[in-house]
Amino acid sequence: MKKKFTGLEKKWILYDVGNSAFTLLASTVIPIYFNYIAGSNGINETDAVAFWGYAASFVTLIVAILGPILGTFADYNGWKRPMFFGAAIIGVLGCAALSVPMQWTLFLALYVIVKIAYSTSLVFYDSMLTDITDKSRMDNVSSNGYAWGYIGSCIPFIISIVLINFTSLPTSVSMPVAFSLNAVWWLGMTIPIFKSYRQIHYVERRPHAVREGFKRLFSVFRPDGTAKKGRLLFLIAFFLYIDGVYTIIDMATTFGAALGFETEQLLLALLLTQIIAFPSAILFGFLSPKVSNDKLIIVCICAYTAVAIFAIQMSEVWEFWLLAVCVGLFQGGIQALSRSYFAKIIPLEKSGEYFGIMDIFGKGAAFFGTMLVSIVTQATDSVNMGVIPIACLFAAGLVVFIFASRTIKKEQKLMLTETTLPAAEE
């Protein structure tokens, strides 16, 4: 019989509910508001898509640099909790500050700061998974984090939609109110895990902790037997397929707006994605003990490849709705299972370090995805053509992940054999 979630697991899941509100805001309302501000300053739709893509690429590049460095330091005893809270608070305050009227360039710059803080907080948050539960429960806890994040984030999102589309408030008022509301929601869901979390797995601090942290980081992939080939292959595969996932999340509404879809249709379609993602993510968590999560990840990658291919020819509103449904079915699964899969194959005491490195291959990879979309969109003057390289990345990620999965299984089998050999000899 499956055990109920512990209090600490519930509080960890609750932060997903809080930060997912900003995720949804950043993929829907914020780019629409940016288009509104940019359009008011004479920026055409194609250039607005490109500028938004460049900003997203810059964010992921910076996080790719900061993530592993800060994650390595967070592994020191007592460091992870304050570093997590600091990043979350910067994100919350920045989200609230977006409500202040400003020029489109300043707005974009502030958004970059907020997104960097938000992404950095997730490096610490993801690495907490090894402290708040055990390996047998990781898939289910991780999946429920995403699931409740999807459905919980709908509450401030629906209120925001009502303010924006069903009141007489002008856009210059309703959008900023929505930003403030989501900031308060994010803060409220952050406090419980901050108060209760305690670091169980850690690296002891030594003199010159910063210098030692950099040494640890640079030694991760040295061929000394601790850097497993399977881990590296998984990270390369993750780099490829999650690139497409994050690019779709970052640019979905901008893409739809450039095709001429109405704002209300875009927001409601993406709300549908969140609602569908809730039971879907829970289902993937339920299936993980029965079907190995590497097989489930393969199913998700194949589905996303089909979604990207379909988006190349998309021109009708009903097609965007269909796309939203398909993304909802697999988005939670591919993110949650990738997180728990990685948590199982890394040293527990170095979770911050390794999840920081994962961020290079993950959110850092989105630098290339959003950049490719921006370059191809401007070069062809077609947002549809910008999706082609994303479909190719999914296909390549599928191939590499299959090799990674096989390699990891061989390594685990070898480790098990080496562990039992001494006992057998005695």
N, C-alpha and C positions, 0 to 999 in steps of 0.2 A: 504493500500500500504506500502510495506516495506521501511523503511528509509535507505538512503545511510549511509555508515560508516562515522563517524566523523573523523576529522584529528587525534585526539588522539588515536582512535581505530585503525586507519591505521598504526600509528607509533608503537603501541603495537604489531600488527600483523607482522610488519616489523622485530621485534626482533626474531620472530619465524623463519623468513626467514634466519636470520643470524646464530642463534644457530643450526638450523637444518642442516646447511652445515657441522658443526662439528659432529653432530649426524650421518650423512651419512658417513662422513670420518671415524669416530670411529667404525662403524659397517662394513666397507668394506676395505678401503685402509690401515688403520693403522694395523689391525690384519694380513693382508697379508704381510705388510712390517715387522711386528714382526716375522712372520713365516720365512721370508727371512733371517732376522738377526739371529734368533735362529738356523735355519738350517745351517747357515754359521759357527755356533759355536758347531755343532755336536748334537743339540737337535732334537730328532725324533718328528714326527707329533703328535702322541698321547700325549706326554709330553708337546708339545707346546700348544695344546688345553687346557690341564689341567692348565698350568701356566697362560694362558690368563684368564681362568675361575676363578682361585684363585685371580688374580689381580682385576677382575671385582667385585668379591664378597667382597674384602677388601674395594673397593671404596664405594660400597653401604652401607657397615657397618659403615664407617666413616660418610657418608652423613646422615645416619639414626640418628647418634648421634648429628651432628652439625646442621642439618636442623631445628628441632624444637626450638633449643636454639637460633640460629640466627634469625629465623622467628619471635620468640617472641619479641626479641629486635627491629626488623624492624617495629613492630607495633607502636613504640613510634613516636610521631610527628616529622617528618623531618629525620628519620633514614633510611627509606626503600630505598630511591633514592641513597644515597652514598654507602650503603651496596650492592645494586644490581650492581652498576657500578664497585665497587671494585672487586667483584667476577668475573664479566665478563672480566675485564681487565687482571686479573691473568690467566684466561682461554685462552684469546687471545695470551698473551705473551708466555704462555707455549706451545700453539699449534705451534707458530712460532719456538720456541726453539727445538721442536721435529725434525726440519730439520737439526740440527747439528749432524754429525756422532758421534756415541757413542756405547758402548757395550750394548748387549740386556738387561742386568739387569738394567742399568741406564735408558735405553729407557723405560722399563716397569715402573720404579719408577716415571719418569717424566710424563708419561701418566696418572698414578694414580693421581698425583697432578692436572693435567689439568682437568681430569674427575671430581674430587671433586669440583673444582672451577666452572666448567660448571654446574654441578648438583645443587650446592648451588645457583647459579644465577637464576635457574629455580624456586626455592622455592619463591624468591622475585618476579620474573616475574609472576608466576601463581597467587600470592596473589594480584598483581596489577589489576587483572580482576575486582575486586569489586570497584575499583576507576575509571576505565576508561569507564565503561558502567553500565547499569542498569540490573536488574534481567530478564526483558523480552527479552533482547538482548544477554544475556550471552552465550546461546547455540550456536547461530549463529556466534558471534564474536570468541568464543573459537574454533569452527569448522573451521572457515576461517583462524585462526591463524595456525592451523596444516596444512590446505590445501595449503596455500601459502608458508608455510615452506617446504612442500614436493616438490612443483614444483620449488620454488625459489632456493632451495639447489641443484637442478639439474644443475644449470649453472656452479658453480665452480667444481661440480662433473664431468660433461662432459669434461670440460677443463682438469681436473686431469686425466681422463681416456685416453684422447688423448695424453697427455704427457707421461703417463706410458706405453701405449700399441701401439701407432702409431707414435712414434718418435724413433730416434736412441739413445736417451739418455739412459744410464745405469740406473738400478733400484736405485742405490745409489745416483743418481742425480735427476731423475724424481719424486721419492717419496717425498724427502725433499722440492722440488719446490711446489708440491701439498699442503704440509702442510702450507707453507708460504702463498700461494694463499688463502687458506681457512681461515687463521688467519686474513688477510686483509679484506676479505668479512664479517666475523663475526664482526669485529670492525666497519666497515662502517654501518652495520645495527643496531648497538647498540646505536650510537650517537643520532639519532632522538628521541627515547623514553627517553633517559637520559636527554636531553635538555628540553623536554616538560612535562614530568610526574610530577604531584604534588599529594601528599598524601591527600586524602579527609577524609577517615575513619581512625581513629587512636586512640591510648590510650595516654592520657597525661602523660608526664614524671613526676616522683616524685623524691625526694631525694633517693639516693642509687638505681639508675635505674637498675643496673645489678642484685642486690639482689631481687628487686621487680619483675624483669623479670622472674627469676627462680621460685619465688613464684607463679606467674601467670601460668607458664608452669606446675608446679606440681599439681596445683589445677584444671586443666582442666577436669579430669575425676572423681573428687570427687562427691559422690552422694548428691549434693546439689540442684538438680533440673535444673541446667544449662547444665549439661552433659546429653544430650539426648541419650537414648538407641539406637535409630535408627542411629545416627551418628556413634556410636561405631560399630554397626553391619555392616554399610556400609564400614567402614575402614577395618574391618576384611575381608569382601568380596573382597574389593579392593586389600588388601594384597595378597589374593590367586590368583585372576585372572590376575592382572597386573604383578605379579611375572613371569608368563609365557610369557607375552608380552615382557617385558624388556629382559628376558633371550634369547628369539628368536632374538631380535634386536642386543644384545651384541655378540651373538655367531653364527649367521647365516653363515657368510663367513668362519669362522674357521671350522664350521661343514661341509660346502660344500668342503672346501679345503682338509679336512681329508678324505672325500669320494673319492677324486681324481679328482674333477671337475676342469677344467681349470680356471685360474684367469679371463680371458676375459668373460667367460660365467657367472661367479659369479657376476662380476661387472655389466654386462648388465642386468642380471635378477633382481638385486636389484635396478637398475635404473628404470626398468619397474615397480617395486613396488612403487617407488616414483611417477611416472607419473600416475598410476592408483589411488593412494591414494589421489591425488589432487581433481578430480571431486567427488570421493567417500566421502571425508570429507565434501565438500560443500553440497552434497546431504543430509548427515546426519544433517547438520545445517538447511537445508531447511525443512526437515521432522520434526524437533523437535517441532515446534509449533503445528503440526497436529497430531503427535504421541508422547506420553509422552516419555521423554528421558530414563526413567527406562526400558521401553519395548525395546527401541533401544539398550540399553546396554546389555540386555538379549540376543538379536539377535547376537550381536558381540561376547559375551562370548561363545555361542553355536558354532559359526563359528570357533573361535579359538580352541575350544576343538577338532573339526573335523580336523583342520589343524595339531594339535599336534599328533593325532592318525595316520594321514596319513604319517607324517614324520618318524614314528617309522620304517616303512618298506622301506623308500626311498633309492634308489640305482642308479637311472637313472637320466641323466641330464634333460630330459623333465619333470620329477617329481619335480625337484627343480624349474623349470620355473613355473609350475602349482602352487607350494607352494608360489612363489613370487607374483603371481597374486592374490591368495586368501588372503594373508596377506595384500596386498595393498587395497583390498576392505573394510577391517574392522579395520585396524590399526588406521587410523585417527579418525574414529567414536568412538572407545572405549576409546581412550585417551582424545579427546576433550569433549565428553559428560560426562565422569567421572569428569573432571576438573570443568565443569560448574555445574554439579549436586551437587558437594560438596560445590561450592561457594554459592549456593542457600540455603543451610541448616546450614550455620555457621554464627556467629555474624560478621557483616561487619567490625567492628573496630578491630577485632582480626584475620583478614584474614592471616597475616603472621604467627601467632602462629599456626593456624589450618592447613595451608598448609605445615608448617614445620612438624607438627604431621603426616599429610598425607604422607609426604615423608618417615617417618618411615615405614608406612604400604605399601608404594609404591616402590620407588627405593630401600629403605632398604630391602624390601621383596626379591628383586632380588638377595640379598646375598645368600638366600637359594636355589633359582633356579639355579644360575650359579654354586654354590657349589655342588648341587645334580648332575648336569650334569657332572662336573669334577670327582666326586667320582665314579659315576656309569660307566662313560666312562673308567676310569682307571681300575676299578674292573672287568669289563666284556670285556675290550679291544675292545669295540664296541661303536662308537658314536651314532648309532641308539638307542641303549638301554638307553642311557642317556636322551632320550626324554620322556620316560614313566612317571616319576614322574611329569613332566610338564603337561601332559595330565590330570593327577589326580588332580593337583592344579586347573586347569580350571574348572573341574567338581565340585569340592568342592566350588569354588568361585561362581559358578552359583547358587547353593543351598542357600548359605548364603546371596547372593544379593537379592534373591526373598524374604527371610524373612526380610531383611533390608528395602526393598522398602515398604513392607506392614506395617512395624512398623513406618516408617517415615510418611506415609500417615495418620495413626491413630493419631500420635503425632500432626501433623499439623491440623487435624480436631479438636482435643481436644483444641489446642491453640486458634483456631478460635472461638470455642464455649465459652471458658473462656473470650475472648476479647469482645464478643458481649453480654454476660450475664448482666453486669452492665447497659448497655444501655437499654436492654429489661426490666429490673426491674424498671428503672426510668419511 
